[in-house]
Amino acid sequence: MALSYSQRPMRVLGIDPGLTRCGLGVVDGTPGRTLTMVEVGVARTPADDEISQRLLALEEMFEAWMTTHQPDAVAVERVFSQRNVQTVMGTAQAGAVAIVCAARRGLPVALHTPSEVKAAVTGNGRAGKEQVTTMVTRLLRLADPPRPADAADALALAICHLWRGGGRSRLTELTAAGPGRGQARWAAKARPNPIYPGRQQ
């Protein structure tokens, strides 16, 4: 028996922003049901490159993941205060690029704090990275824990969004819009980039 459209899994792209390492994780699921990892990875940019080139490289990676996986929503870690201002700036810039990429496709974006994600995945808002990785591995039934920690954090963000009610609101919207994840507005074709000839946007 086929599932009704409202029962179909929601797909969330979790992004743990960063300039040197940016975690990306795609998870399918619905609240109260089994979760499935679709893909996980880490985008890296050289520390000695210009900031403009590093952000452009991240944009291209985000666009590629969104085109390939066509998520229903994007969950990005909310930047919180740290002593290292330079690190916070880079994280915020990377997160902003991810938000813009999602907005360009009409995808809803949710910002979740690290403590919110930890609480959703482990039940403890002050859990360490190893504890988060262990729970992500268990929840997604993975043979091996995702490495590095940025990858596990991205999956945790996606799980948090699915379990914090984001899935229900998005599924309601999708049901009203009709079936099919691959709607025309998400099948965005690559366009020439006027600033960097030869690249696409």
N, C-alpha and C positions, 0 to 999 in steps of 0.2 A: 504494500500500500504506500503510495507516494505521500511525502510530507506536505502539509500545507505550506504556503509561502512564508507565513509568519514563523514556522517551525524550522526553517532552513538555517543552517549556521551563518552567523555573521562573520565577516572577515575583517580583522583589525591589523593594521600595520603599526607596530610599536617602534618608536625612535628614541634612543638614548643619545642625545646630541653631544657632539664634541668635535673639535677640529682635528686632533691627531687621530682619535679613534671614535667612530660614531656607530653605535650598535643599531642593527635593524632586525626586526623579527615579525613574522606574519603568523597569526594564529586564527584558526576557525573555531567557532563555538557559540553556544547560547547559554544564558544563565541557567545553572542547574544541570547542565549536560556535559558530556565528555569533551575535553578540549583537544585540538589537533594542531601540531606545529606544521606549517606549510614550508617555511624557509627561515633560516637565520644566518646572519653574516655581520661583518664589520667593514665599514668604509674608512679608509685611511688616507690622510693627506700629509705630505712631507712638511715638517716643521719649518724648513728654510724657504718654502715657497711664499710668494706674496699672498696676503690675506684674501685678495680678490680672486686669485686663482684657486685657492683652497675652497672658498665658498662656492665657486663655480663648479668645481669638481664634485662637491657634495650635492649641489643641485642636480647635476646630471645623474648621479647615483640614485637620488630620491625619485627622480622622474622615471628612471629605468625600472625601479622596484614597483612603483605605482602602475606603470604601464603593464608590466608582467603579471602582477598579482591582483590588480584592480580591487583594492580594499574598499570596504563599505565605510570605514572611518579610520582616522589616524590619531594615535595617542602619543603625545610628546611629553618628556619629563619637564616639569616646571623648574626653572632655574631658581636656586635658593642662595642666600648670602654665604659667601666664603671669605676667608682672609685673602686668598689669592685673587685679586681683582682681574688680572689678566686672564686667568682660567675662566672666571665667571663671564667675562666679555666674550670669549671664544665660544663657550657653551651657548650663550644667549644668541649669538649670531648664527650658529649652526641650527639652533632650534627655530629661529625666525625663518630661515630658508626653507625648512621642512614645512612650516605652517603655510608659507606662500605657495609652495608646490601643491599642497592639498587644496588650498583655496582656489587655485587656478582650475582645478578639476571639479569644484563644487562639493568637495568632501568635508564632512564635519570633523573638526579638530577638538580634542580634549587635552587639557594640560593637567597632569597629575604630579603631586609632590613626591619626593623619594619616600617620605614616611607613609604616605597614603598607599603607595605601591607595596611597600614592605608589609603593611598591615593587611592588605588584601590578599597577598600571596602566602605570608607566613603566620599572620595573626599577631605579629609584633612589629610595631612601627619603628623600632630601633634595632631590628635584626641586622646582622652583618651580611656582607656580600656572599660569603660561603653558604649561609643559611638560605638566602634567597635563591642561589644557584641550585641548592639541593632540592628545594621545594618546586622550582620550575621544572627540574628534571623529573621529579615524581609526578607532578600534575600533567605533564605532557607525555609521560611514559617513554622517556628517551633512554636509549641504551647507554649514552655517555653524557655527562654534563656539558652544556654549551660553554665554550671558551672563546675569547677572554670574558671577563665579567661584564663588559659592555654588551655582549651578545645576550647573556642571560638577563640583563636589566631590560633590554628591548623586549624580550619575550614577556617578562614580568609586567611591563607597561601594557602590553596588549591584553594579558590576562586580567589585569586590574580593571581595564576599561570594560571588558566583557562582563566582569562580575560586579561592577559598580553601577549597573543600570544603564550604561551607555548603549548596550545592545538593544534593550527593549525600546528605547525611544527611536533609534535608527530603524529597527525592524518595522515599527509602526509607520514610519515615513516611507519605507521601501514598499510596504504592502499597499499603501495608497497609490504609489507611483506605478505599481505593476511589476510583474516578475522580470528577472534577468539582471544579473550583476553587470553585464557588459553593455550598459546603456551608452548611447551615443556620446554623451558629454564626458564619459570616462575614457573613451577610445580616442583620446587626443592624439592627433597626428603631429609628428615632429615638424617644427617650423624653423626656417633659417634664423640664426641669431645675428642681428644686425651689428652687434658690438664685437663679436668674435666670429668673423667669416669662417665657414667650414664647420662650425659647431652647430648644434641644433638646440632648439628650446621647445 
